[in-house]
Amino acid sequence: MNPVLLLTVLLATAQAQTPARPIPPDPAERARIQAGIHSRDWHAREKAFHAIAGLGCLQADAVDAAFTLLGIERTFIDDHIAELSPGEAEGWGDPYYSGLLGFTFSCFQKTPRPDWFRLLALGSYNPDSPYAKDLAKYVDGSLGWLLSAAPTQKSPYRRANLYPLLVNSLAHHADWSSKDRQAVLATLDRGLVDPDNYTVISTARAVAASRLPEARSMLHKAKSTLAKQSGNRSGALQQIDKLVAGLENTARP
């Protein structure tokens, strides 16, 4: 085949396989999306999210709207999530919020930005989830913020997410300087003496899973904290004992 003709065929094939860029919304649709994401009704916000997701990560306005919506839902969690019935809360959480978190994270991975990292880190997720572990790979550039944010969150659930995020970040970034590593360990010490036992246990679980060289001493600190706290201490202490035993078992030849 003629080389020029072959090149033409290859280019045509490549163009056919390239997904078409979504058409930007017209002003009326953009206005509907903006009204939707700021609605007090989460069903309206969910509808706006589906419109945003349909535009994909290539539309800058859509991605900005999605991250604005993620921040709005964080406030909704703090102020209104307890008002929802169990069925409503489940519907809000999945598929709506989980879809929003997944979409924004996929866009973030294409174009990482510190402000987006903060919104993602302060979202609602399980601290030992694949999402949390993947997010930890992007801490570079936001380490200073995370070091200050983890201990200062009013919500114990956010502290219980941010401390494990620091643990996973430390495990992912073996190239961090000794100064950065010591700063992370010093902040994690605060997670191991947190007044909330869920935060302590979440931090301890992340430490045990990370197999950090300091893991054993860190788990003993967590156990000492839990022994002094009121509440279901026996169950919490048993969890720590299992984590310590797991470390010892893996250390044996």
LUMSE-851629 format. One record per atom (N, C-alpha, C): residue in one letter; atom name; x, y, z. Coordinates in nm, 3 decimals. Layout:
BEGIN
   aa   at        c1        c2        c3
    A   CA         X         Y         Z
...
***
This chain:
BEGIN
   aa   at        c1        c2        c3
    M    N     0.085    -0.120     0.000
    M   CA     0.000     0.000     0.000
    M    C     0.088     0.124     0.000
    N    N     0.045     0.226    -0.070
    N   CA     0.117     0.352    -0.075
    N    C     0.133     0.407     0.066
    P    N     0.258     0.447     0.109
    P   CA     0.279     0.494     0.246
    P    C     0.189     0.610     0.285
    V    N     0.164     0.702     0.189
    V   CA     0.077     0.815     0.220
    V    C    -0.065     0.768     0.246
    L    N    -0.111     0.673     0.162
    L   CA    -0.245     0.618     0.178
    L    C    -0.256     0.543     0.311
    L    N    -0.148     0.467     0.345
    L   CA    -0.149     0.393     0.471
    L    C    -0.160     0.489     0.589
    L    N    -0.083     0.600     0.585
    L   CA    -0.088     0.697     0.693
    L    C    -0.227     0.758     0.704
    T    N    -0.290     0.784     0.591
    T   CA    -0.425     0.840     0.591
    T    C    -0.523     0.744     0.657
    V    N    -0.510     0.615     0.627
    V   CA    -0.597     0.513     0.686
    V    C    -0.577     0.507     0.837
    L    N    -0.450     0.509     0.881
    L   CA    -0.420     0.501     1.024
    L    C    -0.476     0.622     1.099
    L    N    -0.461     0.740     1.039
    L   CA    -0.513     0.860     1.103
    L    C    -0.665     0.856     1.111
    A    N    -0.730     0.810     1.007
    A   CA    -0.876     0.801     1.007
    A    C    -0.924     0.703     1.112
    T    N    -0.850     0.590     1.125
    T   CA    -0.887     0.489     1.226
    T    C    -0.870     0.545     1.366
    A    N    -0.758     0.617     1.389
    A   CA    -0.734     0.675     1.521
    A    C    -0.841     0.776     1.557
    Q    N    -0.882     0.857     1.457
    Q   CA    -0.986     0.956     1.483
    Q    C    -1.119     0.890     1.514
    A    N    -1.146     0.779     1.447
    A   CA    -1.272     0.708     1.471
    A    C    -1.276     0.648     1.611
    Q    N    -1.155     0.612     1.665
    Q   CA    -1.150     0.548     1.796
    Q    C    -1.142     0.650     1.909
    T    N    -1.117     0.776     1.876
    T   CA    -1.109     0.880     1.978
    T    C    -1.249     0.923     2.021
    P    N    -1.281     0.913     2.150
    P   CA    -1.415     0.951     2.194
    P    C    -1.441     1.099     2.166
    A    N    -1.560     1.127     2.124
    A   CA    -1.597     1.266     2.094
    A    C    -1.603     1.347     2.221
    R    N    -1.555     1.469     2.214
    R   CA    -1.562     1.559     2.329
    R    C    -1.707     1.602     2.349
    P    N    -1.759     1.590     2.471
    P   CA    -1.898     1.631     2.495
    P    C    -1.919     1.777     2.458
    I    N    -2.035     1.805     2.406
    I   CA    -2.070     1.942     2.369
    I    C    -2.093     2.023     2.496
    P    N    -2.027     2.139     2.508
    P   CA    -2.047     2.222     2.629
    P    C    -2.194     2.258     2.644
    P    N    -2.241     2.267     2.768
    P   CA    -2.382     2.303     2.789
    P    C    -2.410     2.445     2.743
    D    N    -2.530     2.467     2.694
    D   CA    -2.568     2.603     2.656
    D    C    -2.595     2.683     2.784
    P    N    -2.609     2.815     2.774
    P   CA    -2.628     2.896     2.896
    P    C    -2.747     2.853     2.981
    A    N    -2.855     2.809     2.917
    A   CA    -2.973     2.767     2.993
    A    C    -2.943     2.641     3.074
    E    N    -2.872     2.544     3.011
    E   CA    -2.837     2.421     3.081
    E    C    -2.737     2.449     3.193
    R    N    -2.643     2.537     3.168
    R   CA    -2.546     2.575     3.271
    R    C    -2.618     2.638     3.391
    A    N    -2.716     2.719     3.364
    A   CA    -2.793     2.782     3.471
    A    C    -2.871     2.678     3.550
    R    N    -2.926     2.577     3.480
    R   CA    -3.001     2.470     3.549
    R    C    -2.908     2.390     3.639
    I    N    -2.788     2.363     3.590
    I   CA    -2.691     2.288     3.671
    I    C    -2.653     2.367     3.795
    Q    N    -2.625     2.495     3.779
    Q   CA    -2.587     2.578     3.893
    Q    C    -2.700     2.586     3.996
    A    N    -2.822     2.600     3.947
    A   CA    -2.937     2.603     4.039
    A    C    -2.951     2.469     4.110
    G    N    -2.926     2.360     4.038
    G   CA    -2.940     2.228     4.097
    G    C    -2.839     2.200     4.205
    I    N    -2.712     2.236     4.181
    I   CA    -2.611     2.203     4.282
    I    C    -2.626     2.286     4.408
    H    N    -2.694     2.398     4.399
    H   CA    -2.716     2.481     4.517
    H    C    -2.855     2.463     4.578
    S    N    -2.929     2.365     4.529
    S   CA    -3.063     2.339     4.582
    S    C    -3.054     2.283     4.724
    R    N    -3.155     2.308     4.805
    R   CA    -3.161     2.251     4.939
    R    C    -3.207     2.105     4.935
    D    N    -3.262     2.063     4.821
    D   CA    -3.311     1.926     4.803
    D    C    -3.200     1.842     4.741
    W    N    -3.155     1.739     4.812
    W   CA    -3.043     1.661     4.760
    W    C    -3.081     1.584     4.634
    H    N    -3.209     1.557     4.615
    H   CA    -3.249     1.491     4.490
    H    C    -3.222     1.582     4.370
    A    N    -3.245     1.713     4.388
    A   CA    -3.214     1.809     4.282
    A    C    -3.064     1.816     4.259
    R    N    -2.987     1.808     4.366
    R   CA    -2.841     1.810     4.351
    R    C    -2.793     1.683     4.282
    E    N    -2.858     1.571     4.312
    E   CA    -2.822     1.447     4.245
    E    C    -2.850     1.457     4.094
    K    N    -2.963     1.514     4.058
    K   CA    -2.996     1.532     3.917
    K    C    -2.893     1.621     3.847
    A    N    -2.850     1.727     3.917
    A   CA    -2.747     1.815     3.861
    A    C    -2.617     1.740     3.843
    F    N    -2.584     1.653     3.939
    F   CA    -2.462     1.575     3.928
    F    C    -2.464     1.487     3.803
    H    N    -2.577     1.422     3.775
    H   CA    -2.584     1.337     3.656
    H    C    -2.561     1.418     3.530
    A    N    -2.610     1.540     3.528
    A   CA    -2.586     1.627     3.412
    A    C    -2.437     1.661     3.401
    I    N    -2.374     1.685     3.515
    I   CA    -2.231     1.716     3.517
    I    C    -2.151     1.595     3.469
    A    N    -2.182     1.478     3.524
    A   CA    -2.107     1.357     3.489
    A    C    -2.120     1.325     3.340
    G    N    -2.234     1.358     3.282
    G   CA    -2.253     1.335     3.140
    G    C    -2.159     1.419     3.054
    L    N    -2.111     1.529     3.108
    L   CA    -2.018     1.615     3.035
    L    C    -1.875     1.565     3.046
    G    N    -1.846     1.487     3.149
    G   CA    -1.714     1.427     3.164
    G    C    -1.609     1.522     3.219
    C    N    -1.488     1.469     3.235
    C   CA    -1.379     1.545     3.296
    C    C    -1.311     1.643     3.200
    L    N    -1.349     1.639     3.072
    L   CA    -1.285     1.729     2.976
    L    C    -1.345     1.869     2.978
    Q    N    -1.461     1.883     3.039
    Q   CA    -1.526     2.013     3.048
    Q    C    -1.488     2.080     3.180
    A    N    -1.404     2.184     3.171
    A   CA    -1.353     2.247     3.293
    A    C    -1.464     2.301     3.381
    D    N    -1.565     2.362     3.320
    D   CA    -1.676     2.416     3.400
    D    C    -1.750     2.305     3.474
    A    N    -1.765     2.191     3.409
    A   CA    -1.834     2.078     3.471
    A    C    -1.755     2.025     3.590
    V    N    -1.623     2.014     3.575
    V   CA    -1.540     1.963     3.683
    V    C    -1.542     2.060     3.801
    D    N    -1.532     2.189     3.773
    D   CA    -1.541     2.288     3.881
    D    C    -1.673     2.278     3.955
    A    N    -1.782     2.257     3.879
    A   CA    -1.915     2.243     3.941
    A    C    -1.921     2.118     4.027
    A    N    -1.857     2.009     3.981
    A   CA    -1.858     1.884     4.057
    A    C    -1.786     1.900     4.190
    F    N    -1.672     1.970     4.190
    F   CA    -1.599     1.990     4.315
    F    C    -1.672     2.088     4.407
    T    N    -1.740     2.186     4.348
    T   CA    -1.824     2.273     4.430
    T    C    -1.933     2.191     4.498
    L    N    -1.991     2.100     4.424
    L   CA    -2.096     2.012     4.478
    L    C    -2.040     1.922     4.587
    L    N    -1.918     1.873     4.570
    L   CA    -1.857     1.789     4.673
    L    C    -1.843     1.865     4.805
    G    N    -1.806     1.993     4.797
    G   CA    -1.798     2.075     4.917
    G    C    -1.934     2.099     4.979
    I    N    -2.035     2.116     4.896
    I   CA    -2.172     2.135     4.945
    I    C    -2.219     2.012     5.021
    E    N    -2.190     1.895     4.968
    E   CA    -2.232     1.771     5.035
    E    C    -2.158     1.750     5.166
    R    N    -2.036     1.799     5.177
    R   CA    -1.965     1.790     5.304
    R    C    -2.038     1.869     5.411
    T    N    -2.085     1.988     5.375
    T   CA    -2.163     2.068     5.470
    T    C    -2.296     2.000     5.501
    F    N    -2.356     1.937     5.400
    F   CA    -2.483     1.866     5.420
    F    C    -2.465     1.752     5.520
    I    N    -2.354     1.682     5.512
    I   CA    -2.325     1.575     5.606
    I    C    -2.323     1.630     5.749
    D    N    -2.255     1.741     5.767
    D   CA    -2.241     1.798     5.901
    D    C    -2.375     1.849     5.956
    D    N    -2.455     1.907     5.868
    D   CA    -2.574     1.979     5.915
    D    C    -2.705     1.902     5.905
    H    N    -2.715     1.809     5.809
    H   CA    -2.848     1.753     5.781
    H    C    -2.854     1.601     5.765
    I    N    -2.742     1.532     5.756
    I   CA    -2.749     1.389     5.725
    I    C    -2.823     1.313     5.834
    A    N    -2.812     1.358     5.959
    A   CA    -2.880     1.289     6.070
    A    C    -3.031     1.303     6.061
    E    N    -3.081     1.401     5.985
    E   CA    -3.225     1.423     5.972
    E    C    -3.290     1.325     5.875
    L    N    -3.211     1.258     5.792
    L   CA    -3.265     1.167     5.691
    L    C    -3.306     1.035     5.756
    S    N    -3.411     0.977     5.704
    S   CA    -3.449     0.842     5.746
    S    C    -3.342     0.745     5.696
    P    N    -3.335     0.624     5.754
    P   CA    -3.234     0.527     5.709
    P    C    -3.238     0.503     5.558
    G    N    -3.358     0.490     5.503
    G   CA    -3.368     0.468     5.359
    G    C    -3.320     0.587     5.277
    E    N    -3.354     0.708     5.324
    E   CA    -3.310     0.829     5.255
    E    C    -3.158     0.843     5.264
    A    N    -3.104     0.818     5.381
    A   CA    -2.959     0.830     5.399
    A    C    -2.885     0.731     5.309
    E    N    -2.941     0.611     5.298
    E   CA    -2.878     0.511     5.211
    E    C    -2.883     0.556     5.065
    G    N    -2.997     0.612     5.023
    G   CA    -3.010     0.660     4.886
    G    C    -2.917     0.776     4.857
    W    N    -2.899     0.864     4.957
    W   CA    -2.807     0.975     4.939
    W    C    -2.664     0.923     4.927
    G    N    -2.629     0.829     5.014
    G   CA    -2.491     0.780     5.015
    G    C    -2.454     0.699     4.894
    D    N    -2.544     0.614     4.849
    D   CA    -2.517     0.527     4.735
    D    C    -2.647     0.504     4.660
    P    N    -2.659     0.543     4.535
    P   CA    -2.546     0.569     4.445
    P    C    -2.502     0.714     4.433
    Y    N    -2.576     0.810     4.495
    Y   CA    -2.545     0.950     4.467
    Y    C    -2.406     0.992     4.513
    Y    N    -2.383     0.994     4.646
    Y   CA    -2.257     1.050     4.695
    Y    C    -2.138     0.966     4.649
    S    N    -2.151     0.834     4.653
    S   CA    -2.040     0.750     4.609
    S    C    -2.006     0.777     4.462
    G    N    -2.110     0.802     4.381
    G   CA    -2.087     0.835     4.241
    G    C    -2.016     0.969     4.226
    L    N    -2.057     1.067     4.306
    L   CA    -1.995     1.198     4.302
    L    C    -1.849     1.191     4.344
    L    N    -1.821     1.116     4.450
    L   CA    -1.684     1.104     4.498
    L    C    -1.598     1.034     4.394
    G    N    -1.651     0.929     4.332
    G   CA    -1.576     0.857     4.231
    G    C    -1.549     0.943     4.108
    F    N    -1.648     1.020     4.066
    F   CA    -1.632     1.106     3.948
    F    C    -1.528     1.214     3.974
    T    N    -1.538     1.282     4.087
    T   CA    -1.443     1.390     4.115
    T    C    -1.300     1.335     4.131
    F    N    -1.287     1.216     4.190
    F   CA    -1.154     1.159     4.205
    F    C    -1.094     1.123     4.069
    S    N    -1.177     1.071     3.979
    S   CA    -1.126     1.037     3.846
    S    C    -1.080     1.162     3.771
    C    N    -1.152     1.272     3.788
    C   CA    -1.110     1.399     3.726
    C    C    -0.983     1.452     3.791
    F    N    -0.974     1.439     3.923
    F   CA    -0.856     1.482     3.996
    F    C    -0.732     1.405     3.949
    Q    N    -0.747     1.276     3.926
    Q   CA    -0.633     1.196     3.882
    Q    C    -0.578     1.243     3.748
    K    N    -0.665     1.295     3.664
    K   CA    -0.620     1.350     3.535
    K    C    -0.550     1.483     3.552
    T    N    -0.596     1.565     3.647
    T   CA    -0.537     1.697     3.671
    T    C    -0.532     1.722     3.822
    P    N    -0.431     1.667     3.891
    P   CA    -0.423     1.686     4.036
    P    C    -0.404     1.833     4.074
    R    N    -0.483     1.877     4.170
    R   CA    -0.472     2.013     4.222
    R    C    -0.485     2.009     4.373
    P    N    -0.405     2.089     4.446
    P   CA    -0.412     2.087     4.593
    P    C    -0.550     2.119     4.648
    D    N    -0.621     2.215     4.587
    D   CA    -0.753     2.249     4.640
    D    C    -0.851     2.134     4.621
    W    N    -0.837     2.061     4.512
    W   CA    -0.923     1.944     4.491
    W    C    -0.885     1.832     4.586
    F    N    -0.755     1.817     4.611
    F   CA    -0.712     1.714     4.707
    F    C    -0.776     1.737     4.842
    R    N    -0.780     1.862     4.885
    R   CA    -0.838     1.892     5.017
    R    C    -0.986     1.855     5.021
    L    N    -1.059     1.887     4.915
    L   CA    -1.201     1.852     4.910
    L    C    -1.221     1.701     4.914
    L    N    -1.138     1.629     4.842
    L   CA    -1.148     1.482     4.840
    L    C    -1.112     1.423     4.976
    A    N    -1.006     1.474     5.036
    A   CA    -0.961     1.421     5.165
    A    C    -1.064     1.445     5.275
    L    N    -1.137     1.555     5.266
    L   CA    -1.237     1.589     5.368
    L    C    -1.373     1.529     5.338
    G    N    -1.382     1.447     5.235
    G   CA    -1.508     1.382     5.201
    G    C    -1.543     1.271     5.297
    S    N    -1.649     1.199     5.263
    S   CA    -1.696     1.088     5.347
    S    C    -1.659     0.956     5.280
    Y    N    -1.578     0.875     5.349
    Y   CA    -1.533     0.746     5.294
    Y    C    -1.477     0.663     5.408
    N    N    -1.457     0.536     5.384
    N   CA    -1.397     0.450     5.485
    N    C    -1.245     0.467     5.481
    P    N    -1.181     0.482     5.597
    P   CA    -1.037     0.509     5.597
    P    C    -0.953     0.395     5.542
    D    N    -1.006     0.273     5.539
    D   CA    -0.929     0.161     5.485
    D    C    -0.977     0.119     5.345
    S    N    -1.053     0.207     5.280
    S   CA    -1.107     0.175     5.147
    S    C    -1.000     0.190     5.040
    P    N    -1.019     0.124     4.924
    P   CA    -0.925     0.145     4.812
    P    C    -0.915     0.292     4.772
    Y    N    -1.027     0.365     4.780
    Y   CA    -1.026     0.508     4.748
    Y    C    -0.926     0.582     4.837
    A    N    -0.933     0.557     4.969
    A   CA    -0.845     0.626     5.063
    A    C    -0.700     0.592     5.036
    K    N    -0.672     0.468     5.003
    K   CA    -0.535     0.427     4.976
    K    C    -0.483     0.487     4.846
    D    N    -0.570     0.499     4.746
    D   CA    -0.528     0.561     4.620
    D    C    -0.506     0.711     4.638
    L    N    -0.592     0.776     4.716
    L   CA    -0.578     0.918     4.739
    L    C    -0.446     0.951     4.807
    A    N    -0.398     0.859     4.891
    A   CA    -0.273     0.882     4.964
    A    C    -0.153     0.897     4.870
    K    N    -0.165     0.849     4.748
    K   CA    -0.055     0.861     4.652
    K    C    -0.035     1.004     4.603
    Y    N    -0.133     1.091     4.630
    Y   CA    -0.130     1.227     4.576
    Y    C    -0.106     1.334     4.683
    V    N    -0.049     1.294     4.796
    V   CA    -0.033     1.388     4.906
    V    C     0.074     1.493     4.876
    D    N     0.172     1.461     4.793
    D   CA     0.278     1.557     4.760
    D    C     0.218     1.692     4.723
    G    N     0.269     1.797     4.784
    G   CA     0.216     1.931     4.761
    G    C     0.109     1.970     4.861
    S    N     0.053     1.871     4.931
    S   CA    -0.051     1.898     5.031
    S    C    -0.014     1.842     5.168
    L    N     0.110     1.801     5.184
    L   CA     0.150     1.739     5.311
    L    C     0.137     1.838     5.426
    G    N     0.181     1.962     5.406
    G   CA     0.171     2.061     5.513
    G    C     0.028     2.082     5.557
    W    N    -0.064     2.089     5.458
    W   CA    -0.205     2.105     5.491
    W    C    -0.256     1.985     5.570
    L    N    -0.221     1.865     5.527
    L   CA    -0.271     1.744     5.592
    L    C    -0.218     1.732     5.734
    L    N    -0.094     1.771     5.755
    L   CA    -0.037     1.765     5.890
    L    C    -0.111     1.856     5.987
    S    N    -0.156     1.971     5.938
    S   CA    -0.229     2.062     6.026
    S    C    -0.378     2.028     6.034
    A    N    -0.433     1.972     5.926
    A   CA    -0.577     1.944     5.922
    A    C    -0.616     1.822     6.004
    A    N    -0.533     1.718     6.004
    A   CA    -0.571     1.593     6.070
    A    C    -0.606     1.613     6.217
    P    N    -0.526     1.681     6.296
    P   CA    -0.560     1.694     6.438
    P    C    -0.663     1.801     6.471
    T    N    -0.694     1.889     6.376
    T   CA    -0.778     2.005     6.408
    T    C    -0.922     1.992     6.360
    Q    N    -0.958     1.881     6.296
    Q   CA    -1.096     1.863     6.251
    Q    C    -1.189     1.842     6.371
    K    N    -1.300     1.914     6.373
    K   CA    -1.396     1.898     6.482
    K    C    -1.463     1.761     6.477
    S    N    -1.488     1.713     6.357
    S   CA    -1.554     1.583     6.341
    S    C    -1.455     1.470     6.367
    P    N    -1.485     1.379     6.461
    P   CA    -1.395     1.266     6.483
    P    C    -1.386     1.174     6.361
    Y    N    -1.493     1.172     6.280
    Y   CA    -1.491     1.087     6.161
    Y    C    -1.391     1.139     6.059
    R    N    -1.377     1.272     6.052
    R   CA    -1.277     1.327     5.960
    R    C    -1.135     1.303     6.013
    R    N    -1.119     1.316     6.144
    R   CA    -0.987     1.284     6.201
    R    C    -0.956     1.137     6.176
    A    N    -1.058     1.053     6.187
    A   CA    -1.040     0.909     6.166
    A    C    -1.008     0.877     6.021
    N    N    -1.033     0.968     5.929
    N   CA    -0.995     0.950     5.789
    N    C    -0.857     1.009     5.760
    L    N    -0.830     1.127     5.815
    L   CA    -0.708     1.198     5.780
    L    C    -0.583     1.136     5.843
    Y    N    -0.593     1.085     5.965
    Y   CA    -0.477     1.019     6.023
    Y    C    -0.437     0.894     5.943
    P    N    -0.530     0.804     5.908
    P   CA    -0.493     0.692     5.822
    P    C    -0.441     0.736     5.685
    L    N    -0.493     0.848     5.633
    L   CA    -0.442     0.901     5.507
    L    C    -0.293     0.935     5.521
    L    N    -0.256     0.990     5.634
    L   CA    -0.115     1.018     5.660
    L    C    -0.033     0.888     5.669
    V    N    -0.089     0.788     5.735
    V   CA    -0.019     0.659     5.745
    V    C     0.006     0.602     5.606
    N    N    -0.099     0.598     5.524
    N   CA    -0.086     0.542     5.390
    N    C     0.009     0.625     5.304
    S    N     0.008     0.755     5.325
    S   CA     0.100     0.843     5.251
    S    C     0.244     0.810     5.286
    L    N     0.269     0.787     5.415
    L   CA     0.404     0.754     5.459
    L    C     0.449     0.621     5.396
    A    N     0.357     0.526     5.387
    A   CA     0.390     0.397     5.327
    A    C     0.417     0.409     5.178
    H    N     0.347     0.502     5.111
    H   CA     0.361     0.519     4.966
    H    C     0.485     0.600     4.928
    H    N     0.534     0.685     5.019
    H   CA     0.640     0.779     4.985
    H    C     0.767     0.748     5.064
    A    N     0.834     0.642     5.021
    A   CA     0.958     0.604     5.088
    A    C     1.069     0.705     5.062
    D    N     1.050     0.792     4.963
    D   CA     1.152     0.890     4.928
    D    C     1.141     1.021     5.008
    W    N     1.043     1.031     5.098
    W   CA     1.031     1.152     5.177
    W    C     1.154     1.173     5.263
    S    N     1.187     1.297     5.288
    S   CA     1.304     1.329     5.371
    S    C     1.280     1.285     5.514
    S    N     1.388     1.273     5.588
    S   CA     1.377     1.235     5.730
    S    C     1.295     1.338     5.807
    K    N     1.308     1.466     5.768
    K   CA     1.233     1.573     5.835
    K    C     1.083     1.556     5.813
    D    N     1.043     1.528     5.688
    D   CA     0.900     1.507     5.659
    D    C     0.849     1.383     5.729
    R    N     0.929     1.278     5.728
    R   CA     0.886     1.154     5.792
    R    C     0.864     1.174     5.942
    Q    N     0.954     1.244     6.006
    Q   CA     0.940     1.269     6.149
    Q    C     0.820     1.358     6.178
    A    N     0.792     1.453     6.087
    A   CA     0.675     1.540     6.106
    A    C     0.546     1.458     6.097
    V    N     0.542     1.362     6.005
    V   CA     0.424     1.276     5.992
    V    C     0.408     1.190     6.117
    L    N     0.517     1.129     6.163
    L   CA     0.510     1.043     6.281
    L    C     0.466     1.122     6.405
    A    N     0.513     1.246     6.416
    A   CA     0.474     1.329     6.529
    A    C     0.324     1.359     6.526
    T    N     0.271     1.383     6.406
    T   CA     0.127     1.408     6.394
    T    C     0.047     1.281     6.421
    L    N     0.097     1.170     6.375
    L   CA     0.028     1.042     6.399
    L    C     0.023     1.010     6.548
    D    N     0.124     1.052     6.623
    D   CA     0.120     1.033     6.768
    D    C    -0.004     1.097     6.828
    R    N    -0.046     1.209     6.770
    R   CA    -0.167     1.277     6.819
    R    C    -0.291     1.194     6.786
    G    N    -0.289     1.124     6.674
    G   CA    -0.400     1.036     6.641
    G    C    -0.410     0.918     6.734
    L    N    -0.297     0.874     6.786
    L   CA    -0.295     0.759     6.875
    L    C    -0.333     0.794     7.018
    V    N    -0.345     0.923     7.048
    V   CA    -0.390     0.967     7.181
    V    C    -0.516     1.053     7.168
    D    N    -0.586     1.042     7.055
    D   CA    -0.705     1.121     7.031
    D    C    -0.812     1.087     7.136
    P    N    -0.893     1.185     7.177
    P   CA    -0.998     1.157     7.276
    P    C    -1.109     1.068     7.225
    D    N    -1.119     1.050     7.094
    D   CA    -1.224     0.965     7.036
    D    C    -1.168     0.827     7.005
    N    N    -1.230     0.722     7.060
    N   CA    -1.172     0.589     7.042
    N    C    -1.180     0.538     6.898
    Y    N    -1.282     0.582     6.822
    Y   CA    -1.290     0.540     6.682
    Y    C    -1.170     0.595     6.603
    T    N    -1.132     0.719     6.632
    T   CA    -1.016     0.778     6.567
    T    C    -0.889     0.702     6.601
    V    N    -0.875     0.667     6.728
    V   CA    -0.757     0.591     6.771
    V    C    -0.752     0.456     6.701
    I    N    -0.865     0.386     6.698
    I   CA    -0.868     0.253     6.637
    I    C    -0.843     0.261     6.487
    S    N    -0.901     0.360     6.419
    S   CA    -0.881     0.375     6.275
    S    C    -0.734     0.402     6.243
    T    N    -0.672     0.487     6.325
    T   CA    -0.530     0.515     6.306
    T    C    -0.447     0.389     6.330
    A    N    -0.482     0.316     6.434
    A   CA    -0.408     0.193     6.468
    A    C    -0.422     0.089     6.358
    R    N    -0.540     0.075     6.301
    R   CA    -0.560    -0.021     6.193
    R    C    -0.472     0.013     6.072
    A    N    -0.467     0.141     6.041
    A   CA    -0.384     0.183     5.928
    A    C    -0.237     0.156     5.956
    V    N    -0.195     0.182     6.079
    V   CA    -0.057     0.157     6.117
    V    C    -0.023     0.009     6.104
    A    N    -0.112    -0.078     6.153
    A   CA    -0.088    -0.222     6.145
    A    C    -0.081    -0.270     6.000
    A    N    -0.170    -0.219     5.918
    A   CA    -0.173    -0.261     5.777
    A    C    -0.052    -0.211     5.701
    S    N     0.003    -0.097     5.742
    S   CA     0.115    -0.036     5.670
    S    C     0.248    -0.108     5.696
    R    N     0.255    -0.179     5.809
    R   CA     0.378    -0.247     5.850
    R    C     0.495    -0.149     5.862
    L    N     0.467    -0.030     5.910
    L   CA     0.574     0.066     5.933
    L    C     0.673     0.010     6.037
    P    N     0.800     0.047     6.031
    P   CA     0.896    -0.003     6.131
    P    C     0.855     0.032     6.274
    E    N     0.784     0.143     6.289
    E   CA     0.743     0.189     6.423
    E    C     0.608     0.132     6.465
    A    N     0.552     0.041     6.385
    A   CA     0.413    -0.003     6.406
    A    C     0.389    -0.060     6.546
    R    N     0.479    -0.143     6.594
    R   CA     0.453    -0.208     6.723
    R    C     0.444    -0.106     6.836
    S    N     0.538    -0.015     6.843
    S   CA     0.535     0.085     6.950
    S    C     0.415     0.177     6.935
    M    N     0.374     0.205     6.813
    M   CA     0.258     0.290     6.789
    M    C     0.130     0.221     6.836
    L    N     0.120     0.092     6.813
    L   CA     0.002     0.017     6.857
    L    C    -0.005     0.011     7.010
    H    N     0.110     0.000     7.074
    H   CA     0.110    -0.001     7.221
    H    C     0.067     0.135     7.275
    K    N     0.102     0.241     7.206
    K   CA     0.056     0.373     7.248
    K    C    -0.096     0.382     7.234
    A    N    -0.150     0.329     7.123
    A   CA    -0.295     0.329     7.103
    A    C    -0.364     0.249     7.213
    K    N    -0.307     0.136     7.250
    K   CA    -0.367     0.055     7.356
    K    C    -0.366     0.128     7.489
    S    N    -0.258     0.198     7.517
    S   CA    -0.250     0.275     7.641
    S    C    -0.357     0.385     7.645
    T    N    -0.380     0.449     7.530
    T   CA    -0.484     0.553     7.523
    T    C    -0.621     0.495     7.550
    L    N    -0.652     0.382     7.482
    L   CA    -0.785     0.321     7.495
    L    C    -0.809     0.270     7.637
    A    N    -0.704     0.225     7.703
    A   CA    -0.719     0.175     7.840
    A    C    -0.761     0.286     7.936
    K    N    -0.731     0.411     7.901
    K   CA    -0.766     0.524     7.987
    K    C    -0.902     0.584     7.953
    Q    N    -0.958     0.548     7.837
    Q   CA    -1.083     0.608     7.793
    Q    C    -1.202     0.532     7.848
    S    N    -1.313     0.603     7.862
    S   CA    -1.436     0.537     7.905
    S    C    -1.505     0.478     7.783
    G    N    -1.613     0.407     7.806
    G   CA    -1.686     0.346     7.695
    G    C    -1.650     0.200     7.681
    N    N    -1.666     0.148     7.560
    N   CA    -1.643     0.006     7.536
    N    C    -1.494    -0.023     7.526
    R    N    -1.427    -0.013     7.639
    R   CA    -1.282    -0.028     7.636
    R    C    -1.239    -0.171     7.606
    S    N    -1.311    -0.268     7.660
    S   CA    -1.268    -0.407     7.641
    S    C    -1.270    -0.445     7.494
    G    N    -1.377    -0.407     7.423
    G   CA    -1.384    -0.439     7.280
    G    C    -1.276    -0.368     7.201
    A    N    -1.250    -0.242     7.235
    A   CA    -1.146    -0.166     7.165
    A    C    -1.008    -0.224     7.194
    L    N    -0.984    -0.260     7.319
    L   CA    -0.854    -0.317     7.354
    L    C    -0.832    -0.452     7.286
    Q    N    -0.938    -0.530     7.271
    Q   CA    -0.926    -0.658     7.201
    Q    C    -0.887    -0.637     7.055
    Q    N    -0.942    -0.532     6.994
    Q   CA    -0.906    -0.503     6.855
    Q    C    -0.757    -0.471     6.843
    I    N    -0.706    -0.391     6.937
    I   CA    -0.564    -0.357     6.935
    I    C    -0.479    -0.482     6.956
    D    N    -0.521    -0.567     7.050
    D   CA    -0.445    -0.691     7.075
    D    C    -0.439    -0.777     6.948
    K    N    -0.548    -0.782     6.873
    K   CA    -0.548    -0.859     6.748
    K    C    -0.452    -0.798     6.646
    L    N    -0.447    -0.666     6.642
    L   CA    -0.356    -0.600     6.549
    L    C    -0.210    -0.629     6.585
    V    N    -0.179    -0.624     6.715
    V   CA    -0.044    -0.654     6.761
    V    C    -0.009    -0.799     6.730
    A    N    -0.104    -0.889     6.754
    A   CA    -0.079    -1.031     6.726
    A    C    -0.056    -1.053     6.577
    G    N    -0.130    -0.980     6.494
    G   CA    -0.110    -0.992     6.350
    G    C     0.029    -0.949     6.308
    L    N     0.080    -0.843     6.371
    L   CA     0.217    -0.799     6.341
    L    C     0.318    -0.906     6.382
    E    N     0.298    -0.965     6.497
    E   CA     0.391    -1.066     6.547
    E    C     0.391    -1.190     6.458
    N    N     0.272    -1.228     6.410
    N   CA     0.262    -1.346     6.325
    N    C     0.335    -1.327     6.193
    T    N     0.323    -1.208     6.135
    T   CA     0.389    -1.182     6.007
    T    C     0.539    -1.166     6.024
    A    N     0.584    -1.134     6.146
    A   CA     0.727    -1.116     6.170
    A    C     0.797    -1.250     6.188
    R    N     0.722    -1.354     6.218
    R   CA     0.783    -1.486     6.240
    R    C     0.823    -1.549     6.107
    P    N     0.941    -1.620     6.106
    P   CA     0.984    -1.684     5.982
    P    C     0.897    -1.802     5.947
***
